[in-house]
Amino acid sequence: MKYSIIISQKDTAGMNILDTLISEFGFRRVADEINYLNPEYPDIEILSIDKDTIFADGLDNITLGDTIIFATRHSCGSEKKSLCIHVPGNWSENTEYGGKPHELCTIPADLERKLYLNMVKNAQDFDAEVTVEATHHGPKINKPCLFIEIGNNEEQWRDKQAAKIISKTLIDTLTQPIDLHPTVLVFGSGHYNQTANKILMKYNYSVGHICPKYALQYLTENIVQKAIDHTLEPVEMIVLDWKGMGPEKTRIVDLLEKMNLLGLKSEVSSN
């Protein structure tokens, strides 16, 4: 398996991570001045691009990796430090932050699991929330992909310790075999998805696409099927956060029954 790490030259956190991959892990720029390689890690390339990652559609044609990982900033209103991981995609028609309406990228769920658990381990002495996020924003690309992010503001994007944690997590994960696990989808709970975090920490499952409570209204037969089809591993279960589904609960259960997806052993989870 070969991996492409994508970093935007416009992204403060991404460039902080790139600096760390250069200084701590020996990556060096090659002749075209946008690629960085290290012969010790032959299955990893770093690609520096001049546009924001969420609008970087079409990267499939210029990357060598089988899987793409975007190393970026994370923005939100909170001042709390965070380290996040998620797959891009839009549950709704809104493309303000890139991607295509009602389109999801393919998530490598076993890789996400390994990255998340390594990030938790590497961040033990770092005062930050380490979390899986719901599927959101662009770009739309065909290769399996993930975002790994430093949040949440300019000061934190420049934090050298955060960049070291992300960089070490990438190298620790991408240089080792990825173990296979049964995979679930999660419907419900919050954007920073505690149900998914719990599954990854306590159970022998990987997590594919996550549709949070605020996006459940956009679930249709079509996009539920896309969530299954755009999970790299076979989906064995759909986990419903029973307390985190709000007024959409009954409709979603009826939808899954209509699609015969209760045959995937859809389950109810409570935090």
C-alpha positions as CSV (number, residue, x, y, z in Angstrom):
1,M,0.0,0.0,0.0
2,K,1.3,3.4,-1.0
3,Y,0.2,6.7,0.7
4,S,0.1,10.3,-0.4
5,I,0.1,13.0,2.4
6,I,-1.4,16.2,1.0
7,I,-0.5,19.6,2.5
8,S,-1.7,23.0,1.4
9,Q,0.8,25.8,1.3
10,K,-2.1,28.0,2.5
11,D,-2.6,26.0,5.6
12,T,-0.7,27.0,8.8
13,A,-1.2,23.7,10.5
14,G,-0.4,21.7,7.4
15,M,2.9,23.6,6.9
16,N,3.7,23.1,10.6
17,I,3.2,19.4,10.1
18,L,5.4,19.4,6.9
19,D,8.2,21.2,8.8
20,T,8.1,18.5,11.4
21,L,8.1,15.7,8.8
22,I,11.2,17.4,7.3
23,S,13.0,18.1,10.6
24,E,12.1,15.0,12.6
25,F,11.6,12.3,9.9
26,G,14.0,13.3,7.2
27,F,11.7,14.1,4.3
28,R,13.3,16.1,1.5
29,R,12.0,18.1,-1.4
30,V,12.6,16.6,-4.8
31,A,13.3,18.4,-8.1
32,D,9.8,19.5,-8.9
33,E,9.6,21.4,-5.6
34,I,6.2,20.1,-4.6
35,N,7.0,16.5,-3.7
36,Y,8.9,15.4,-0.6
37,L,10.3,11.9,-0.1
38,N,12.5,9.9,2.3
39,P,14.0,6.6,1.0
40,E,13.5,5.1,4.5
41,Y,9.8,5.3,3.9
42,P,9.4,4.3,0.2
43,D,5.6,3.9,0.5
44,I,5.0,7.5,1.6
45,E,5.1,10.7,-0.5
46,I,4.2,14.2,0.6
47,L,2.7,16.5,-1.9
48,S,2.5,20.3,-1.3
49,I,-0.3,22.0,-3.2
50,D,-1.2,25.7,-3.7
51,K,-5.0,25.5,-3.0
52,D,-7.0,24.7,0.1
53,T,-7.4,21.0,0.6
54,I,-11.2,21.1,0.8
55,F,-11.3,22.3,-2.8
56,A,-8.6,20.0,-4.2
57,D,-10.8,17.9,-6.4
58,G,-9.0,15.8,-9.0
59,L,-6.0,14.9,-6.9
60,D,-6.3,11.2,-8.1
61,N,-4.5,12.1,-11.3
62,I,-1.4,13.6,-9.6
63,T,-0.8,11.4,-6.6
64,L,1.1,8.1,-6.5
65,G,-0.5,6.8,-3.4
66,D,-3.4,4.3,-3.3
67,T,-4.7,6.3,-0.3
68,I,-4.7,10.0,0.3
69,I,-4.3,11.7,3.7
70,F,-4.8,15.4,4.1
71,A,-2.9,16.9,7.0
72,T,-4.6,20.2,7.8
73,R,-6.0,22.7,10.2
74,H,-9.3,22.3,12.0
75,S,-11.5,25.3,12.7
76,C,-14.3,25.8,15.1
77,G,-15.5,28.2,17.7
78,S,-13.9,26.4,20.7
79,E,-10.6,27.5,22.2
80,K,-9.9,23.9,23.3
81,K,-7.1,22.1,21.6
82,S,-8.1,19.2,19.4
83,L,-6.6,16.5,17.2
84,C,-9.2,15.2,14.7
85,I,-9.7,12.6,12.0
86,H,-12.5,12.2,9.5
87,V,-13.4,11.4,5.9
88,P,-14.7,14.1,3.5
89,G,-18.2,14.1,2.1
90,N,-21.5,16.0,2.0
91,W,-24.7,14.5,3.4
92,S,-26.6,17.5,2.0
93,E,-26.6,19.6,-1.1
94,N,-24.5,22.3,0.6
95,T,-21.0,22.6,-1.0
96,E,-19.9,25.8,0.6
97,Y,-16.9,23.9,2.0
98,G,-16.1,22.0,-1.2
99,G,-17.1,18.6,-2.5
100,K,-20.2,17.6,-4.4
101,P,-23.9,17.6,-3.3
102,H,-24.9,14.4,-1.6
103,E,-21.5,12.8,-2.5
104,L,-19.2,10.9,-0.1
105,C,-15.5,10.0,-0.5
106,T,-14.4,6.4,0.2
107,I,-13.2,5.9,3.8
108,P,-10.5,3.4,4.6
109,A,-12.0,2.5,7.9
110,D,-9.3,0.2,9.2
111,L,-6.7,2.8,8.4
112,E,-8.7,5.4,10.3
113,R,-9.0,3.1,13.3
114,K,-5.2,2.7,13.4
115,L,-4.5,6.4,13.0
116,Y,-7.0,7.3,15.7
117,L,-5.6,4.8,18.2
118,N,-2.0,5.8,17.5
119,M,-3.0,9.5,17.9
120,V,-4.6,8.8,21.2
121,K,-1.4,7.0,22.4
122,N,0.9,9.7,21.1
123,A,-1.2,12.5,22.7
124,Q,-1.3,11.0,26.2
125,D,0.7,13.9,27.6
126,F,-0.9,16.6,25.4
127,D,-3.9,18.5,26.7
128,A,-6.2,18.1,23.8
129,E,-9.4,16.4,22.7
130,V,-8.6,13.5,20.4
131,T,-11.6,12.6,18.4
132,V,-13.2,11.2,15.2
133,E,-15.5,13.7,13.4
134,A,-18.5,13.1,11.3
135,T,-18.2,13.0,7.6
136,H,-18.1,16.5,6.3
137,H,-16.8,19.0,3.6
138,G,-14.8,18.5,0.4
139,P,-12.9,17.6,-1.7
140,K,-14.5,14.9,-3.8
141,I,-11.9,12.5,-5.0
142,N,-12.1,8.8,-6.1
143,K,-9.2,7.3,-4.0
144,P,-9.8,6.4,-0.4
145,C,-8.9,9.3,1.8
146,L,-8.9,10.9,5.3
147,F,-8.3,14.2,7.0
148,I,-6.0,14.4,10.0
149,E,-6.1,17.8,11.7
150,I,-4.9,20.2,14.3
151,G,-7.5,22.5,15.9
152,N,-8.8,25.0,16.6
153,N,-7.1,28.4,16.1
154,E,-4.0,30.1,14.7
155,E,-2.0,29.6,17.9
156,Q,-2.8,25.9,18.1
157,W,-2.1,25.4,14.3
158,R,1.4,26.6,15.0
159,D,1.9,24.3,18.1
160,K,5.0,22.3,17.5
161,Q,4.0,19.5,19.9
162,A,0.7,19.1,18.1
163,A,2.6,18.8,14.8
164,K,5.0,16.2,16.3
165,I,2.0,14.1,17.5
166,I,0.4,14.2,14.0
167,S,3.7,13.5,12.2
168,K,4.6,10.6,14.5
169,T,1.1,9.2,14.2
170,L,1.4,9.3,10.4
171,I,4.8,7.6,10.4
172,D,3.9,5.0,13.1
173,T,0.7,4.1,11.1
174,L,1.8,4.2,7.5
175,T,4.9,2.1,8.0
176,Q,3.1,-0.8,9.6
177,P,0.5,-3.3,8.3
178,I,-3.1,-2.3,8.8
179,D,-5.0,-4.9,10.8
180,L,-8.5,-5.9,9.5
181,H,-11.6,-5.4,11.6
182,P,-15.3,-5.7,11.1
183,T,-16.7,-2.3,10.1
184,V,-19.7,-0.3,11.2
185,L,-21.4,2.9,10.2
186,V,-22.7,5.3,12.9
187,F,-25.9,7.3,12.6
188,G,-26.6,9.9,15.3
189,S,-24.6,11.5,18.1
190,G,-22.6,14.7,17.7
191,H,-20.1,16.1,15.1
192,Y,-17.3,15.2,17.5
193,N,-18.7,11.7,17.6
194,Q,-18.4,10.1,21.1
195,T,-20.2,7.0,19.9
196,A,-17.5,6.4,17.3
197,N,-14.7,7.2,19.7
198,K,-16.1,4.7,22.2
199,I,-16.5,2.0,19.5
200,L,-12.8,2.4,18.5
201,M,-11.5,2.5,22.0
202,K,-13.5,-0.3,23.6
203,Y,-14.5,-2.7,20.8
204,N,-12.9,-4.6,18.0
205,Y,-14.5,-2.6,15.2
206,S,-13.5,0.0,12.7
207,V,-15.9,2.9,11.9
208,G,-16.9,4.0,8.4
209,H,-19.0,7.0,7.6
210,I,-20.6,8.9,10.4
211,C,-23.9,10.8,9.9
212,P,-24.4,13.1,13.0
213,K,-27.7,14.1,14.5
214,Y,-27.7,17.4,12.7
215,A,-27.5,15.7,9.3
216,L,-29.9,12.8,9.8
217,Q,-32.6,14.8,8.0
218,Y,-30.6,14.3,4.7
219,L,-30.5,10.5,4.9
220,T,-32.2,8.8,2.0
221,E,-32.0,5.4,0.5
222,N,-29.6,6.7,-2.1
223,I,-27.1,8.3,0.3
224,V,-27.3,5.4,2.9
225,Q,-26.3,3.1,0.1
226,K,-23.5,5.5,-0.9
227,A,-22.2,5.4,2.7
228,I,-22.0,1.6,2.5
229,D,-20.5,1.5,-1.0
230,H,-18.0,4.2,-0.1
231,T,-16.6,2.4,2.9
232,L,-13.5,0.5,1.7
233,E,-14.2,-2.5,4.0
234,P,-17.5,-4.5,4.0
235,V,-20.0,-2.9,6.4
236,E,-21.3,-5.4,8.9
237,M,-23.4,-3.2,11.1
238,I,-25.2,0.1,11.4
239,V,-24.9,1.6,14.9
240,L,-27.8,3.9,15.8
241,D,-27.1,6.2,18.7
242,W,-30.6,5.9,20.2
243,K,-30.2,8.9,22.5
244,G,-28.5,11.0,19.8
245,M,-31.0,10.8,16.9
246,G,-33.7,13.3,17.9
247,P,-36.9,13.5,15.9
248,E,-35.4,11.5,13.0
249,K,-35.2,8.3,15.0
250,T,-38.4,6.6,13.8
251,R,-37.9,7.7,10.2
252,I,-34.3,6.3,10.1
253,V,-35.4,3.0,11.5
254,D,-38.2,2.8,8.9
255,L,-35.8,3.7,6.2
256,L,-33.3,0.9,7.2
257,E,-36.2,-1.6,7.4
258,K,-37.4,-0.6,3.9
259,M,-33.8,-1.1,2.6
260,N,-33.5,-4.5,4.4
261,L,-30.5,-3.1,6.2
262,L,-31.5,-4.5,9.5
263,G,-30.0,-7.6,7.9
264,L,-26.7,-5.9,8.6
265,K,-27.5,-6.3,12.3
266,S,-28.3,-2.6,12.9
267,E,-27.8,-1.9,16.5
268,V,-28.8,0.7,19.1
269,S,-26.1,2.3,21.1
270,S,-26.3,4.6,24.1
271,N,-23.5,6.7,25.5
